[in-house]
Amino acid sequence: QYAPDEVTDLPGMTFKPNYRQWSGYLKAGQGKFLHYWFVTSQHDPMKDPVVLWLNGGPGCSSLDGFLSENGPFHVNNDGATLYENVFSWNKYANMLYLESPAGVGYSYSDDQKYETDDDKVAADNYQALQSFFVKFPNFTRNEFFIFGESYGGIYVPTLSLRVATGQAKINFKGFSVGNGLSSFALNDESLIYFGYYHGLFGEDLWRDLNNNCCNKEGCNFYNSSSDSCKTQVNIAFNIVYQSGLNEYSLYLDCEGRRGFSKAYEKSMSHLFRNYRKTLHTNQFSGPRSSSVSLS
Amino acid sequence: GVPPCINSTAQTNWLNRGDVRKALHIPATLPPWDICSDAVGEEYHVLYSTVKDVYLKLLSLGLRALVYNGDTDMACNFLGDQWFVEDLGIKETSKYKIWIYDDQVSGFYEQFGNITFLTVKGAGHMVPQWAPGPALQMFQTFLTNGSY
């Protein structure tokens, strides 16, 4: 274990953890340093697998995964104290959280240039992973898995292929993606059906979508050349994304609706990229006004 | 930038405390932590419109895979990922069926050789956050190559 990175005391932690943790930096590409946070298993660290967790974006931090999703502790609403997560994934695995690519969270690049792409991210993550096993050689024999979420649908398989076919000695066994982006076309195409069959679109819109985007061979809601189809799909996407629904969880309230940054929308521009350009500029005003009348 | 409808205020405040940064060995010269990076998001180049070919290579190497979806998410909805897995062209080895957590139906799954598609009923985009118990059981089952 790399002693200088060990975290021995954390502000706001009122309980004594039954695992060890390290936080520091892994070297990625030239001048790039990725922040990692590694927590050992609460069960049997030397035998349990090592699992890498990656959040998505692109450009969002895996510390959200740690502190809100599957990490051993989360932050109370006071922003000062911590509480234990009894469903932490380190009950069964050694968990490695990596802020990637450089520029995300506390990761950085010496030249502060943060332009990157899918392949460069995979290459940097692979290098960081090798750097991790240099710092923690005792874990090289453990089974290794890669997990990710959202745009991790791209990060995870591209990194997995490098791990599976690369020279580094890693006991790689498998990978998993949660609510991942695996295909732009299928993600867009399926959302129209999801929205209709969850009661988000009325019969008029459903009829217009079918009339303008479908023929005998099927429907194309993803990249139709028909302007009238694009208009109907825009209306549908506005209902999903602009009407006040929580796009991440249909039946939960939307928190902080007024506070979110438009920059995030740019970072999520991989979603519905054929339509995003017109999503905010078309004249459709249905969802907001209709939501008022419906309520 | 903060994702729409997500409240990350508490963790942002905690991570930006000076004593927390020091405990985590974060250099004092670095800017404050934020959940998403505008600089990265705005200059990011997407190269893959689908990862189908990558999956096929990985599965041919004998690796184990799990694609899971909280079924109330609309950013990456479960139906799109179900279609993606089915479209890999791998023969189904286990029919679509329920899985159980704490004596309740927690979702559905189907298997195609070494890849499993699984839904988590009622959960959104962040499955471990909104269905922590079922998520942990799913996680352990996958790691141990057990039965869902």
Interface residues (C-beta under 8 A of the other chain):
Chain A: P4 D5 V7 D9 L10 P11 G12 S23 G24 Y25 H35 W37 P49 V51 G57 P58 G59 C60 S61 L63 D64 G65 L67 S68 E69 N70 H74 V75 N76 N77 D78 G79 A80 L82 N85 V86 F87 S88 W89 K91 Y92 A93 P101 A102 G103 V104 G105 Y106 Y108 Y114 E115 T116 D117 D118 D119 E143 F145 E149 S150 G153 I154 P157 T158 S160 L161 A164 T165 F172 K173 G174 F175 S176 V177 G178 N179 G180 L181 S182 S183 F184 A185 L186 N187 D188 E189 S190 L191 Y193 F194 G195 V240 Y241 L245 N246 E247 Y248 S249 L250 Y251 L252 D253 C254 E255 G256 R257 G259 F260 S261 K262 A263 Y264 E265 K266 S267 M268 S269 H270 L271 R273
Chain B: G1 V2 P3 P4 C5 I6 N7 S8 T9 A10 Q11 T12 N13 W14 L15 R17 D19 V20 R21 A23 L24 H25 I26 L30 W33 D34 I35 C36 S37 D38 A39 V40 G41 E42 E43 Y44 H45 V46 L47 Y48 S49 T50 V51 K52 V54 Y55 K57 L58 L61 L63 R64 A65 L66 V67 Y68 N69 G70 T72 D73 M74 A75 C76 N77 F78 L79 G80 D81 W83 F84 D87 N114 G122 A123 G124 H125 M126 V127 P128 Q129 W130 P132 G133 A135 L136 F139 Q140 F142 L143
